Amino acid sequence: MRITVFGAAGNAGSRVVNEALARGHEVTAVVRTPSRYPALHPDAKHRTGDAQNPAHVADLSTGQDVVVNATRPAPGHERDHPAITRSLLSGLAATPGDVRLIVIGGAGSLTVPGTAGRLAIDDPRYVPAAWRHIAEASNAQYEALRTADTRVPWTYISPSALFEPGTRTGKYRLGKDELLVAADGNSSISMEDLAAALLDEAETPTHHRTRFTIGY
């Protein structure tokens, strides 16, 4: 497959690039400035572009099979999250064919098991106050995607509450709208295993115009 990754130099994006290349896919790694090129995998195609510019999105997505949004707004720019989603949809709608969009989102919009539908964003066990601003932005990102009137085929991936660099085990659980919590009460997934799950979904599409979550 031909895969474009926006936010390819970030923690999550770089792991998606690594996983895709390891599986033999052709990867276009997109960053906003050429100064980030040294952080990119040498086997990927290095391109510059802004996911918030639909013309850039269209140019970098034409001829591709899948586009991955792994961007994360800088502190103070959290409102860019839903705007980037709308830009990606607009740009992809202008490309020939049915280029698929896979978005790495957040856990805040998931419900917490055993709480009668309480959202993770409102449960400090899973979303501490210090994380609330980015959780709110991710919830708005998901809402922008969920309510979009678009022909673009999309999938939204919500990680577990704790989403950090770690180890690729290749073992994970999938869910839909409820936070996945282990027997010890923890909710976590490594960025490496999320990348593996994302590529599994890209290679064998299962979640069409919907969201799924991943955890241990």
Secondary structure, DSSP 8 states (H G I E B T S, - for coil): -EEEEETTTSHHHHHHHHHHHHTT-EEEEEESSGGGGGGS-TTSEEEE--TT-HHHHHHHHTT-SEEEE-----TT-TTHHHHHHHHHHHHHHTSSS--EEEEE--STTSB-TTTTS-BGGG-TTTS-GGGHHHHHHHHHHHHHHHT------EEEEE--SEEES----S--EEESSB----TTS--EEEHHHHHHHHHHHHHS----SEEEEEE-
